[in-house]
């Protein structure tokens, strides 16, 4: 694979009606390379007219796609899985180029994203209904599941392939058409995915991809009663605003919003395991992951030992340009994210926190990149902003507890409830803690959590609905009750 040739040939137009086209006003948006701050390329920026056309196409294709046999939809998705796998290196490089993420993390995302295609290719042919007699003895009850209808997906920049796959694939499997608005920071990966879906045989009009410099051009679709579903991953503030707008037309809504994941290390934890798991739970994607461990709640008796081990793990990462081999974590996604992480660390230090690791960067990093050093903070005051705010960066913030009740109280002291991690060698204790933590997902004695075969989602202000697992396809199906006389 030649990166220069790949970038030159990668799709950069809007994907409408099975073709890549310019926007109606020929407008473009710049894709910035976070590794050096330069313009990587430009892609078409959809106008409101383009977005309306995408919905027109989705509505026109909806009836035929819903009537397409489930086996046929399944085989298209299976071919897409095989094409994604065959183009792993192209998708890996595009993600690392537009996101700045290290190549190993991008390769892992390609494998993860591809699995949604394989999983929902299998689920497409397993949608069940129900048939039974009414207890009153006067009717037959039939429950039939039908596609929700045209859907709008708004995806974030931090997982440009997988976040789209988690939404697109169950919708297509269920028989829904889909419009995708990828993040303006990372549109290249989603456009390449559209190209592969076209090659897999997806009919024209079933999928549209509309990058745009103005999100309002897409959110305007929420006022169109033909749209029947919104699925959004991003900040809590934006998600709640979109959900309120969607409610005006009673749209089905799925939201995956902010997180503030606790990482609980009990005094009986395997400290080597708990420290090693930091590499995935905290440092995947330079910490820019919605389920990244945010608050490290460590029992006072083992805090010193855990911090020493965790510092060694954090020190082992090699920072650099995302597309360079040997780099294990790259820059943050942009100047805005760098400012956010920097201000959180500065606030904690100004309030008296200690910093056993961090503060300096290697001198040989590319100029203009949005780099932040691996950082460990301890002795953090309770009023520090970093303990209540999603960090989204390579910063490990440590607080301590003395009892399990205190750990649970600290873990639940947040309006968010997406993910949590806990480490204990006592399985009964671990399960008890997991059941008491207010989160949609809990990892026990491991740093990896996401699985296409499991439901992904949060509670409280972390969202609504679930993606993946058996539950994922039902987010795009409406149960219809048909009553027949006995």
C-alpha positions in Angstrom: 0.0 0.0 0.0 1.3 3.4 -1.0 0.0 6.1 1.4 0.3 8.9 -1.2 -1.6 6.9 -3.8 -4.2 5.9 -1.2 -4.9 9.4 -0.1 -5.1 10.6 -3.7 -7.6 7.9 -4.7 -9.7 7.8 -1.5 -13.3 9.1 -2.0 -13.7 12.7 -1.1 -17.2 13.4 -2.4 -20.6 13.1 -0.8 -22.0 9.5 -1.2 -25.4 9.9 -2.7 -27.4 7.4 -4.7 -24.4 5.0 -5.0 -22.0 7.7 -6.3 -19.4 10.1 -4.9 -20.4 13.6 -5.9 -19.5 17.2 -5.2 -21.7 19.3 -2.9 -24.4 21.4 -4.6 -22.4 24.6 -4.0 -19.0 22.9 -4.5 -18.1 23.7 -0.9 -15.4 21.7 0.9 -14.1 21.2 4.4 -10.4 20.7 5.3 -9.3 17.5 7.0 -6.4 18.4 9.4 -3.6 16.0 10.2 -3.3 16.1 14.0 0.3 14.8 13.9 1.6 18.1 12.4 -1.4 20.4 12.0 -1.2 20.5 8.2 -4.1 20.1 5.8 -4.3 16.5 4.9 -6.9 16.9 2.2 -10.4 18.4 1.5 -13.7 16.7 1.2 -17.1 17.8 -0.1 -19.2 19.7 2.5 -22.9 19.0 2.2 -25.4 21.8 2.0 -28.9 21.5 3.4 -30.1 20.8 -0.1 -27.7 17.8 -0.3 -28.9 16.5 3.0 -32.5 16.8 2.0 -31.6 14.9 -1.2 -30.1 12.2 1.0 -33.4 11.9 2.8 -35.4 11.9 -0.4 -33.2 9.0 -1.6 -33.5 7.1 1.7 -37.3 7.4 1.6 -37.5 6.3 -2.0 -35.3 3.2 -1.3 -37.0 2.3 2.0 -39.9 0.2 0.8 -37.8 -2.0 -1.5 -34.9 -2.4 1.0 -37.4 -3.4 3.7 -38.9 -6.0 1.3 -35.5 -7.4 0.4 -35.2 -10.9 1.8 -33.2 -11.0 5.1 -30.9 -13.6 3.6 -30.0 -11.2 0.8 -29.3 -8.3 3.2 -27.3 -10.7 5.3 -25.1 -11.7 2.3 -24.4 -8.1 1.4 -23.2 -7.4 5.0 -21.1 -10.6 5.0 -19.4 -9.5 1.8 -18.8 -6.1 3.4 -17.1 -7.8 6.3 -14.8 -9.6 4.0 -14.0 -6.5 2.0 -13.2 -4.5 5.2 -10.9 -7.3 6.3 -9.2 -7.4 2.9 -8.7 -3.6 3.1 -7.4 -3.5 6.7 -4.2 -1.6 5.9 -6.0 1.1 3.8 -8.5 1.7 6.5 -5.8 1.6 9.2 -3.7 4.2 7.5 -6.7 6.5 6.7 -7.8 6.5 10.4 -4.3 7.2 11.7 -3.8 10.0 9.1 -7.0 11.9 9.9 -7.2 11.1 13.6 -3.5 11.0 14.5 -4.0 7.6 16.3 -1.2 5.1 16.4 -1.3 2.3 13.8 -1.8 -0.5 16.3 -5.0 1.1 17.7 -6.3 1.8 14.2 -5.7 -1.8 13.1 -7.6 -3.0 16.2 -10.5 -0.7 15.3 -10.7 -2.1 11.8 -11.0 -5.6 13.2 -13.6 -4.4 15.8 -15.6 -2.5 13.3 -15.6 -5.4 10.8 -17.0 -7.7 13.5 -20.3 -5.7 13.5 -20.7 -6.6 9.9 -20.2 -10.3 10.6 -22.4 -10.2 13.8 -25.4 -8.4 12.2 -25.1 -10.4 9.0 -26.0 -13.3 11.2 -28.6 -11.4 13.2 -30.4 -10.2 10.0 -31.8 -13.7 9.5 -32.8 -14.3 13.1 -35.3 -11.6 13.9 -38.1 -13.3 15.7 -41.8 -12.6 16.1 -44.4 -14.2 18.4 -47.6 -16.1 18.1 -49.9 -17.1 21.0 -53.5 -17.2 22.1 -54.9 -14.4 24.3 -55.5 -15.5 27.9 -59.1 -14.4 27.4 -59.5 -17.0 24.8 -60.9 -14.7 22.2 -58.0 -13.8 19.9 -54.8 -14.9 18.4 -51.9 -12.5 19.2 -49.2 -12.1 16.5 -46.2 -9.9 17.0 -44.3 -9.0 13.9 -41.2 -6.8 13.7 -40.9 -4.2 11.0 -38.1 -1.8 10.1 -38.4 1.6 11.8 -37.7 3.4 8.5 -35.2 6.0 7.3 -32.5 6.7 9.9 -30.0 9.4 10.6 -26.7 8.6 12.3 -24.4 11.2 13.6 -21.0 9.7 14.5 -18.0 11.0 16.5 -14.4 11.5 15.4 -12.7 9.1 17.9 -13.8 5.9 16.2 -14.4 6.8 12.6 -15.1 3.3 11.5 -16.5 1.4 14.4 -18.9 4.1 15.6 -20.4 4.2 12.2 -20.5 0.4 11.9 -22.3 0.0 15.2 -25.1 2.2 13.8 -25.2 1.4 10.0 -25.0 -2.3 10.1 -27.9 -3.1 12.5 -30.0 -0.6 10.6 -29.3 -2.2 7.2 -29.8 -5.7 8.7 -33.2 -4.6 10.0 -34.2 -3.3 6.6 -33.8 0.4 7.3 -32.1 3.0 5.0 -29.5 5.2 6.6 -28.0 8.7 6.3 -24.6 9.1 8.0 -23.1 12.4 9.1 -19.5 11.6 10.0 -17.5 14.0 12.2 -15.9 16.8 10.3 -12.5 15.9 11.8 -12.6 12.3 10.4 -14.7 11.9 7.2 -12.3 9.9 5.1 -12.7 6.6 6.8 -16.5 6.7 6.6 -16.4 7.6 2.9 -14.0 4.7 2.3 -16.5 2.4 4.1 -19.3 3.6 1.8 -17.1 2.6 -1.2 -16.7 -0.9 0.2 -20.4 -1.2 0.9 -21.1 -0.3 -2.7 -18.6 -3.0 -3.8 -20.5 -5.4 -1.6 -23.7 -4.9 -3.5 -25.6 -2.4 -1.4 -28.4 -0.9 -3.6 -28.2 2.7 -4.5 -29.9 5.1 -2.2 -29.9 2.8 0.8 -26.9 4.5 2.4 -25.9 8.2 2.2 -22.7 9.7 3.7 -22.9 13.5 4.0 -19.8 15.2 5.7 -20.6 18.8 6.4 -18.9 21.8 7.9 -22.2 22.8 9.6 -24.0 20.3 11.8 -27.2 22.3 11.6 -27.6 21.3 8.0 -28.1 17.7 9.1 -30.0 18.3 12.3 -32.6 20.1 10.2 -33.7 16.7 9.1 -35.1 16.1 12.6 -37.9 18.4 11.7 -38.9 16.3 8.7 -41.6 13.7 9.6 -40.3 11.3 7.0 -37.2 10.6 9.2 -38.0 7.9 11.8 -34.9 7.3 13.8 -31.9 9.3 15.2 -28.8 7.6 16.5 -26.1 9.8 17.9 -22.7 9.3 19.7 -21.1 12.4 21.1 -21.3 14.9 24.0 -24.2 14.8 26.5 -25.1 18.4 25.8 -25.4 18.0 22.0 -27.1 14.6 22.3 -29.8 16.0 24.7 -30.4 18.9 22.5 -30.9 16.7 19.4 -33.1 14.3 21.4 -35.4 17.2 22.4 -35.6 18.3 18.8 -36.4 14.7 17.7 -39.1 14.4 20.3 -41.2 17.0 18.4 -41.9 14.3 15.8 -41.7 11.3 18.2 -38.6 9.9 16.5 -37.0 6.8 17.9 -33.7 7.9 19.5 -30.5 6.1 20.5 -27.9 8.1 22.3 -24.4 7.2 23.5 -23.2 10.2 25.4 -20.5 11.2 27.9 -18.8 9.0 30.4 -16.7 9.3 33.6 -15.6 5.8 34.1 -14.3 4.7 37.5 -11.4 2.3 37.7 -11.6 0.6 41.1 -8.6 -1.2 42.5 -9.3 -3.1 45.7 -6.7 -4.0 48.3 -6.9 -7.7 47.2 -6.4 -6.9 43.5 -3.6 -8.4 41.4 -1.7 -5.1 41.1 0.4 -6.3 38.1 -2.9 -7.1 36.2 -4.5 -3.9 37.4 -1.6 -1.8 36.1 -1.2 -3.7 32.8 -4.9 -3.2 32.1 -4.2 0.6 32.1 -2.7 0.2 28.7 -6.1 -0.6 27.2 -8.6 0.9 29.6 -6.8 4.3 29.7 -4.4 4.6 26.8 -6.2 3.2 23.8 -6.5 6.0 21.3 -4.4 8.3 23.5 -7.2 8.2 26.1 -9.7 9.6 23.6 -12.3 6.9 24.1 -15.8 7.2 25.6 -15.3 4.3 27.9 -11.8 5.2 28.9 -11.0 4.9 32.6 -11.3 8.4 34.0 -11.1 8.3 37.8 -8.7 5.7 39.3 -10.1 4.9 42.7 -7.4 2.9 44.5 -7.6 1.4 48.0 -5.4 3.4 50.3 -3.4 0.3 51.3 -2.2 -0.3 47.8 -2.1 3.1 46.3 1.6 3.6 46.4 2.3 0.2 44.8 -0.3 0.6 42.1 0.9 4.1 41.2 4.5 2.9 40.8 3.4 0.1 38.5 1.0 2.3 36.5 3.8 4.9 36.0 5.9 2.2 34.4 3.1 1.2 32.1 2.4 4.8 31.1 6.2 5.5 30.6 6.4 2.5 28.2 4.3 4.3 25.5 6.1 5.9 22.6 4.6 9.1 21.4 4.9 10.3 17.8 3.2 10.7 14.4 0.2 8.4 14.2 1.2 6.9 10.8 4.7 6.0 11.9 5.5 2.4 12.7 6.7 1.8 16.2 4.6 4.7 17.7 2.2 3.5 20.3 0.2 6.6 20.9 -0.2 9.7 18.8 -1.5 13.3 19.2 -4.9 14.4 20.4 -7.5 15.1 17.8 -7.0 18.9 17.6 -6.2 22.1 19.3 -9.5 22.1 21.1 -8.9 18.7 22.7 -5.3 19.7 23.6 -6.6 22.8 25.3 -9.2 20.8 27.3 -6.8 18.2 28.6 -4.1 20.8 29.4 -6.6 23.0 31.4 -7.8 20.0 33.4 -4.3 19.0 34.4 -3.3 22.6 35.1 -6.4 23.0 37.3 -5.6 19.9 39.3 -1.9 21.0 39.8 -3.0 24.5 40.9 -5.2 22.9 43.6 -2.3 20.9 45.0 -2.2 17.6 43.0 1.1 15.8 42.6 2.4 14.7 39.2 4.7 11.7 39.4 4.8 11.5 35.6 4.3 14.1 32.9 5.0 17.7 32.1 7.5 17.2 29.2 7.4 16.0 25.6 10.2 14.6 23.5 12.1 17.3 21.5 11.8 15.4 18.2 8.0 15.5 17.7 6.7 17.1 14.5 6.0 20.8 14.8 2.4 21.8 14.8 1.1 18.5 16.2 -1.4 18.3 19.1 0.7 16.2 21.5 0.3 15.7 25.2 2.6 13.7 27.4 1.5 10.6 29.4 0.6 12.0 32.8 -0.1 10.5 36.2 -1.7 12.7 38.9 -2.1 11.8 42.6 -3.3 13.7 45.8 -6.0 15.3 43.7 -8.4 17.5 45.8 -12.0 16.5 45.6 -13.0 19.8 44.0 -10.6 19.4 41.1 -12.4 19.6 37.8 -10.6 16.5 36.5 -12.5 14.2 38.8 -15.9 15.3 37.5 -15.0 15.9 33.8 -14.4 13.4 31.0 -10.6 13.8 30.3 -10.3 12.3 26.8 -6.5 12.3 27.0 -3.5 10.3 28.3 -3.9 11.3 31.9 -4.3 8.9 34.8 -6.0 10.7 37.8 -5.8 8.8 41.1 -8.0 9.1 44.2 -8.2 6.8 47.2 -10.8 5.0 49.2 -10.8 2.9 52.4 -14.0 0.8 52.2 -16.1 -0.8 49.5 -19.0 1.4 50.4 -16.8 4.5 49.9 -15.6 3.1 46.5 -19.2 2.6 45.3 -20.2 6.0 46.5 -17.3 7.7 44.7 -17.9 5.7 41.6 -21.6 6.6 41.5 -21.0 10.3 42.4 -21.5 11.5 38.8 -24.4 12.1 36.5 -22.8 9.7 34.0 -23.0 5.9 33.9 -21.4 4.5 30.7 -18.6 2.1 31.8 -16.7 1.0 34.9 -13.7 -1.2 35.7 -12.9 -3.0 38.9 -10.1 -5.3 40.2 -10.4 -7.8 43.0 -9.3 -11.4 43.3 -12.5 -12.2 45.3 -15.1 -13.0 42.7 -18.1 -12.7 45.1 -16.8 -9.2 46.1 -16.3 -8.2 42.5 -19.8 -9.3 41.4 -21.3 -7.5 44.4 -19.4 -4.3 43.5 -20.3 -4.6 39.8 -24.0 -4.9 40.6 -23.9 -1.8 42.8 -22.1 0.4 40.3 -24.4 2.6 38.3 -23.0 1.9 34.8 -24.3 0.2 31.7 -21.1 -1.9 31.4 -18.6 -3.2 33.9 -15.3 -4.9 33.2 -14.0 -7.1 36.0 -10.2 -7.8 36.1 -9.7 -6.6 32.6 -9.2 -3.4 30.6 -10.9 -4.4 27.4 -14.7 -4.0 27.5 -16.3 -3.6 24.1 -17.6 -6.6 22.2 -19.9 -6.6 19.1 -21.8 -9.6 20.6 -22.7 -7.6 23.7 -25.0 -4.6 24.3 -23.0 -1.4 24.5 -24.6 1.6 26.2 -25.0 3.6 29.4 -27.4 4.7 32.1 -28.2 8.1 33.6 -26.9 10.9 31.4 -24.7 8.5 29.4 -27.4 7.7 27.0 -30.4 5.7 25.8 -30.6 2.4 24.0 -28.0 -0.2 23.3 -25.7 -1.0 20.3 -24.4 -4.4 19.5 -25.4 -7.8 20.9 -28.9 -9.3 20.4 -30.3 -6.0 21.5 -28.7 -3.9 18.7 -31.0 -4.8 15.8 -34.1 -4.1 17.9 -33.2 -0.4 18.1 -34.1 -0.4 14.3 -37.3 -2.5 14.5 -40.8 -1.7 15.5 -43.0 -4.5 17.0 -46.4 -4.6 15.4 -49.3 -6.4 17.1 -51.8 -8.1 14.8 -54.9 -9.5 16.4 -56.9 -12.3 14.8 -60.1 -13.9 16.1 -59.9 -17.5 17.4 
